[in-house]
Amino acid sequence: MRMKKSGRVTLQQVADHAGVSRATASLIVRNSPSISEATRKKVLASMEELGYVYDRIAANLRSQSSSTIGVVVTDFANPYYSEFLTGVHHQLEKEGYTVFLATTFDSDTKQDNLLSTMLEHRVGGVILCPVSDNSPASIGKILQLDVPIVTAVREIPDLHCDYVGINYKKGVEMAIDHLIENGHTRIAFLGGISDSSAWKKRFEGYAAAHKKAGLAIDESLIFQSPVTREGGARTLDTSLKHEAPPTAVFCFNDLVAFGVMQRMRELNLQPGRDLSVVGFDNVLEAETFYPSLTTVEAFPKHIGMNAADLLHKRIKDHVRDQERIILEPELFVRASSGKK
């Protein structure tokens, strides 16, 4: 008896039900002779049970290789994404693609609407920098996208697609190690939303460095906020009201760090002397900001280039193995961090 299923059944769901890879299921709907008869029967039985319908019209349209690529980021105002997009454009233009660019402002609803709009315009593929907190419904919609997709910067657990990012844990561990080596034991963590995979990975690095140094984590020194200059200023004010204020702060990203240092100047405090400040991303402004910002290099341009390259490969070969590229960070020590 055919199972009742809400919404359109995807090929990934068929593959999971049959216990095969999506690539194998795709070869079967294309009548590839390379699949054994036993596997073919098992997958066809799953299709029948789940009520899968092969959308041949959509497949034929995809085979025409649309030259338009949808790129979705969370915030144009963040210079990190400017560098990321430079890498994306550099790589895609070499392959003759046109970019359809949009921003979600870190809104789950806007992300869903933008993805739907891009599908309506029949983009050939999507590069998605996901929002901080993806709802289960949103993840379900992404899984059902019938176009090649690559996620970047933030990874969505259990999402079956290519991904490019940085080793957040290692980068933050390097930053906290640096502060501890300079005598700091009360180090605040400022900015970001704990639901985000990028925040969780950063916190793993923060915790690992503390554990390695034999330091207990003071949960009262962890302050969440939007990853903006305003968020940085606000969390600094809150942290300085603590009965035992931190002597150093690690900021979720450089934007938060810039907000912290701007607010410090308003309070007649000097970064690197009165409070050590470390950021994450190493955007272009980090070196020219006053004082120059100690930060972790996150290679946004390289992440963009790799994401674009992976998408191009996926468009050319829909059934290739999924790829996960994690770049290794570097720490740049500058004037904003000093000894306790």
ZAKOLNU-395722 format. One line per field, with one value per residue (C-alpha): residue in one letter; x, y, z. Coordinates in nm, 2 decimals, decimal comma, always signed. Layout:
type a	... .
px X	... .
py Y	... .
pz Z	... .
***
This chain:
type m	r	m	k	k	s	g	r	v	t	l	q	q	v	a	d	h	a	g	v	s	r	a	t	a	s	l	i	v	r	n	s	p	s	i	s	e	a	t	r	k	k	v	l	a	s	m	e	e	l	g	y	v	y	d	r	i	a	a	n	l	r	s	q	s	s	s	t	i	g	v	v	v	t	d	f	a	n	p	y	y	s	e	f	l	t	g	v	h	h	q	l	e	k	e	g	y	t	v	f	l	a	t	t	f	d	s	d	t	k	q	d	n	l	l	s	t	m	l	e	h	r	v	g	g	v	i	l	c	p	v	s	d	n	s	p	a	s	i	g	k	i	l	q	l	d	v	p	i	v	t	a	v	r	e	i	p	d	l	h	c	d	y	v	g	i	n	y	k	k	g	v	e	m	a	i	d	h	l	i	e	n	g	h	t	r	i	a	f	l	g	g	i	s	d	s	s	a	w	k	k	r	f	e	g	y	a	a	a	h	k	k	a	g	l	a	i	d	e	s	l	i	f	q	s	p	v	t	r	e	g	g	a	r	t	l	d	t	s	l	k	h	e	a	p	p	t	a	v	f	c	f	n	d	l	v	a	f	g	v	m	q	r	m	r	e	l	n	l	q	p	g	r	d	l	s	v	v	g	f	d	n	v	l	e	a	e	t	f	y	p	s	l	t	t	v	e	a	f	p	k	h	i	g	m	n	a	a	d	l	l	h	k	r	i	k	d	h	v	r	d	q	e	r	i	i	l	e	p	e	l	f	v	r	a	s	s	g	k	k .
px +0,00	+0,14	+0,24	+0,07	+0,32	+0,27	+0,43	+0,63	+0,85	+1,22	+1,48	+1,68	+1,38	+1,36	+1,73	+1,71	+1,41	+1,59	+1,92	+2,12	+2,29	+2,11	+2,35	+2,24	+1,87	+1,94	+2,11	+1,80	+1,55	+1,78	+1,78	+2,15	+2,27	+2,54	+2,31	+2,24	+1,89	+1,85	+1,93	+1,71	+1,41	+1,47	+1,47	+1,17	+0,98	+1,06	+0,95	+0,62	+0,57	+0,65	+0,46	+0,76	+0,69	+0,99	+0,96	+1,09	+0,99	+1,20	+1,49	+1,48	+1,48	+1,78	+1,97	+1,95	+2,20	+2,07	+2,35	+2,20	+2,32	+2,14	+2,37	+2,21	+2,40	+2,28	+2,40	+2,55	+2,67	+2,91	+3,25	+3,31	+3,04	+3,18	+3,50	+3,31	+3,11	+3,43	+3,55	+3,21	+3,20	+3,56	+3,50	+3,16	+3,23	+3,52	+3,26	+3,02	+2,75	+2,54	+2,48	+2,14	+2,23	+2,00	+2,02	+1,81	+1,91	+1,94	+1,57	+1,45	+1,13	+1,32	+1,55	+1,25	+1,09	+1,42	+1,48	+1,13	+1,18	+1,51	+1,34	+1,06	+1,33	+1,48	+1,83	+2,09	+2,21	+2,23	+2,51	+2,35	+2,50	+2,23	+2,07	+2,17	+1,86	+1,71	+1,37	+1,29	+1,04	+1,31	+1,55	+1,29	+1,24	+1,61	+1,63	+1,35	+1,52	+1,54	+1,85	+2,22	+2,30	+2,62	+2,61	+2,89	+3,01	+2,74	+2,68	+2,33	+2,35	+2,21	+2,17	+2,28	+2,48	+2,83	+2,97	+3,27	+3,37	+3,65	+3,78	+3,60	+3,70	+4,07	+4,06	+3,90	+4,12	+4,42	+4,28	+4,20	+4,54	+4,70	+4,50	+4,58	+4,95	+4,93	+4,80	+4,43	+4,21	+3,87	+3,79	+3,44	+3,28	+3,08	+2,82	+2,65	+2,35	+2,40	+2,15	+2,40	+2,64	+2,91	+2,86	+2,86	+3,19	+3,35	+3,24	+3,40	+3,73	+3,67	+3,60	+3,89	+4,14	+4,01	+4,03	+4,38	+4,49	+4,30	+4,06	+3,69	+3,45	+3,25	+2,91	+2,83	+3,10	+2,92	+2,69	+2,49	+2,39	+2,34	+2,68	+2,69	+2,88	+2,58	+2,57	+2,94	+2,89	+2,59	+2,76	+3,07	+2,85	+2,69	+3,02	+3,18	+2,90	+3,00	+3,12	+3,44	+3,48	+3,68	+4,03	+4,00	+3,71	+3,68	+3,43	+3,22	+3,34	+3,53	+3,21	+3,14	+3,50	+3,48	+3,17	+3,35	+3,65	+3,44	+3,25	+3,57	+3,69	+3,37	+3,44	+3,80	+3,94	+4,22	+4,20	+4,52	+4,58	+4,26	+4,10	+4,24	+4,01	+4,03	+3,80	+3,73	+3,74	+4,03	+3,83	+4,02	+3,94	+4,09	+4,45	+4,36	+4,13	+4,27	+4,42	+4,47	+4,27	+4,41	+4,19	+4,16	+4,19	+3,88	+3,96	+3,62	+3,73	+3,87	+3,55	+3,36	+3,58	+3,56	+3,18	+3,15	+3,38	+3,19	+2,86	+3,00	+3,11	+2,77	+2,59	+2,81	+2,77	+2,45	+2,55	+2,91	+3,00	+2,92	+3,22	+3,30	+3,59	+3,72	+3,99	+4,25	+4,26	+4,55	+4,59	+4,71	+4,83	+4,81	+4,77	+4,43	+4,55	+4,82	+4,94	+4,72 .
py +0,00	+0,34	+0,56	+0,89	+1,17	+1,55	+1,76	+1,64	+1,34	+1,41	+1,19	+1,21	+1,07	+0,78	+0,72	+0,72	+0,48	+0,24	+0,26	+0,39	+0,71	+0,99	+0,94	+0,58	+0,68	+0,95	+0,70	+0,47	+0,74	+0,81	+0,44	+0,40	+0,04	+0,06	-0,02	-0,39	-0,52	-0,60	-0,23	-0,11	-0,31	-0,19	+0,17	+0,14	-0,03	+0,27	+0,51	+0,32	+0,31	+0,67	+0,80	+0,95	+1,12	+1,20	+1,56	+1,51	+1,87	+2,01	+1,78	+1,88	+2,24	+2,18	+2,01	+2,33	+2,47	+2,81	+3,06	+3,25	+3,16	+3,27	+3,39	+3,45	+3,62	+3,74	+4,10	+4,32	+4,57	+4,31	+4,36	+3,99	+3,92	+4,19	+3,99	+3,66	+3,79	+3,91	+3,55	+3,42	+3,67	+3,61	+3,24	+3,24	+3,50	+3,29	+3,02	+3,26	+3,27	+3,57	+3,63	+3,69	+3,84	+3,88	+3,93	+3,78	+4,02	+3,70	+3,63	+3,27	+3,39	+3,61	+3,32	+3,10	+3,37	+3,44	+3,08	+3,04	+3,35	+3,22	+2,89	+3,08	+3,24	+2,90	+2,97	+2,71	+2,67	+2,84	+2,95	+2,99	+3,15	+3,03	+3,24	+3,19	+3,00	+2,78	+2,65	+2,28	+2,40	+2,61	+2,32	+2,10	+2,35	+2,37	+1,99	+1,99	+2,24	+2,08	+2,27	+2,23	+2,41	+2,48	+2,62	+2,84	+3,01	+2,84	+2,47	+2,32	+1,98	+1,69	+1,90	+1,69	+1,93	+2,06	+2,30	+2,54	+2,70	+2,78	+2,58	+2,80	+2,59	+2,60	+2,98	+3,07	+2,83	+3,02	+3,35	+3,25	+3,08	+3,42	+3,60	+3,35	+3,36	+3,73	+3,68	+3,71	+3,46	+3,65	+3,65	+3,75	+3,60	+3,88	+3,86	+3,60	+3,38	+3,04	+2,87	+2,93	+2,65	+2,90	+3,02	+2,67	+2,59	+2,91	+2,83	+2,49	+2,66	+2,90	+2,61	+2,40	+2,68	+2,73	+2,36	+2,33	+2,61	+2,47	+2,76	+2,73	+2,90	+3,18	+3,16	+3,51	+3,64	+3,51	+3,77	+3,71	+3,99	+4,06	+4,04	+4,42	+4,72	+4,81	+4,46	+4,49	+4,83	+4,69	+4,37	+4,57	+4,80	+4,49	+4,31	+4,62	+4,63	+4,28	+4,27	+4,12	+4,27	+4,08	+4,20	+4,07	+4,00	+3,77	+3,90	+3,68	+3,87	+4,19	+4,40	+4,32	+4,41	+4,74	+4,83	+4,73	+4,95	+5,25	+5,23	+5,20	+5,53	+5,69	+5,57	+5,69	+5,33	+5,22	+4,88	+4,68	+4,87	+4,89	+4,59	+4,35	+4,29	+4,01	+3,96	+3,70	+3,73	+3,97	+4,19	+4,47	+4,73	+4,53	+4,63	+5,00	+5,04	+5,24	+5,06	+4,78	+4,47	+4,14	+3,89	+3,55	+3,53	+3,35	+3,38	+3,50	+3,55	+3,20	+3,06	+3,24	+3,11	+2,75	+2,77	+2,89	+2,62	+2,35	+2,48	+2,48	+2,12	+2,02	+2,18	+1,98	+1,66	+1,63	+1,29	+1,35	+1,28	+1,56	+1,77	+1,95	+2,20	+2,34	+2,60	+2,65	+2,99	+3,21	+3,45	+3,81	+3,97	+4,35	+4,64	+4,58	+4,29	+4,33	+4,18	+4,20 .
pz +0,00	-0,09	+0,21	+0,24	+0,24	+0,27	+0,00	-0,30	-0,23	-0,30	-0,46	-0,13	+0,06	-0,18	-0,15	+0,23	+0,23	+0,00	+0,18	-0,12	-0,21	-0,38	-0,67	-0,71	-0,71	-0,97	-1,20	-1,17	-1,27	-1,57	-1,66	-1,63	-1,71	-1,45	-1,16	-1,06	-1,11	-0,74	-0,64	-0,92	-0,79	-0,44	-0,53	-0,77	-0,48	-0,25	-0,52	-0,55	-0,17	-0,11	-0,42	-0,59	-0,92	-1,15	-1,27	-1,62	-1,73	-1,45	-1,53	-1,89	-1,80	-1,57	-1,85	-2,05	-1,79	-1,68	-1,67	-1,37	-1,02	-0,70	-0,42	-0,08	+0,21	+0,55	+0,55	+0,28	+0,54	+0,68	+0,50	+0,54	+0,28	+0,05	+0,03	+0,01	-0,29	-0,46	-0,45	-0,58	-0,87	-0,97	-1,00	-1,16	-1,42	-1,54	-1,62	-1,79	-1,52	-1,42	-1,05	-0,89	-0,55	-0,24	+0,13	+0,41	+0,69	+0,90	+0,87	+0,83	+0,66	+0,41	+0,33	+0,24	+0,03	-0,16	-0,23	-0,37	-0,59	-0,72	-0,81	-0,99	-1,20	-1,27	-1,15	-1,24	-0,89	-0,55	-0,31	+0,03	+0,34	+0,58	+0,85	+1,22	+1,32	+1,05	+1,14	+1,07	+0,81	+0,64	+0,64	+0,48	+0,20	+0,13	+0,12	-0,14	-0,37	-0,71	-0,81	-0,72	-0,39	-0,20	+0,16	+0,29	+0,61	+0,83	+0,81	+0,86	+1,03	+0,83	+0,51	+0,22	+0,01	-0,06	+0,21	+0,24	+0,56	+0,81	+1,11	+1,36	+1,66	+1,58	+1,50	+1,83	+2,03	+1,88	+1,98	+2,34	+2,37	+2,27	+2,54	+2,81	+2,72	+2,78	+3,13	+3,08	+3,27	+3,26	+2,89	+2,78	+2,46	+2,29	+2,01	+1,80	+1,85	+2,03	+1,78	+1,50	+1,40	+1,36	+1,72	+1,85	+1,68	+1,80	+2,16	+2,13	+2,06	+2,35	+2,58	+2,45	+2,52	+2,87	+2,95	+2,81	+3,05	+3,34	+3,36	+3,44	+3,20	+3,37	+3,20	+3,31	+3,07	+2,76	+2,60	+2,29	+2,04	+1,67	+1,49	+1,44	+1,57	+1,78	+1,92	+2,01	+2,19	+2,38	+2,50	+2,61	+2,83	+2,99	+3,04	+3,21	+3,46	+3,59	+3,95	+3,82	+3,46	+3,20	+3,11	+2,76	+2,51	+2,22	+1,97	+1,74	+1,44	+1,34	+1,32	+1,68	+1,77	+1,59	+1,79	+2,11	+2,03	+1,92	+2,25	+2,44	+2,29	+2,40	+2,76	+2,74	+2,74	+2,52	+2,34	+2,42	+2,74	+2,94	+2,77	+2,51	+2,21	+1,96	+1,65	+1,39	+1,01	+0,94	+0,70	+0,52	+0,78	+1,07	+0,98	+0,93	+1,22	+1,52	+1,70	+1,46	+1,54	+1,65	+1,47	+1,31	+0,93	+0,80	+0,42	+0,30	-0,05	-0,07	+0,08	-0,19	-0,47	-0,34	-0,31	-0,66	-0,79	-0,61	-0,75	-1,10	-1,06	-0,91	-1,21	-1,45	-1,25	-1,03	-0,90	-0,79	-0,43	-0,18	-0,09	+0,24	+0,23	+0,56	+0,54	+0,82	+1,00	+1,09	+1,39	+1,32	+1,64	+1,63	+1,87	+2,02	+2,24	+2,50	+2,83	+3,14 .
***
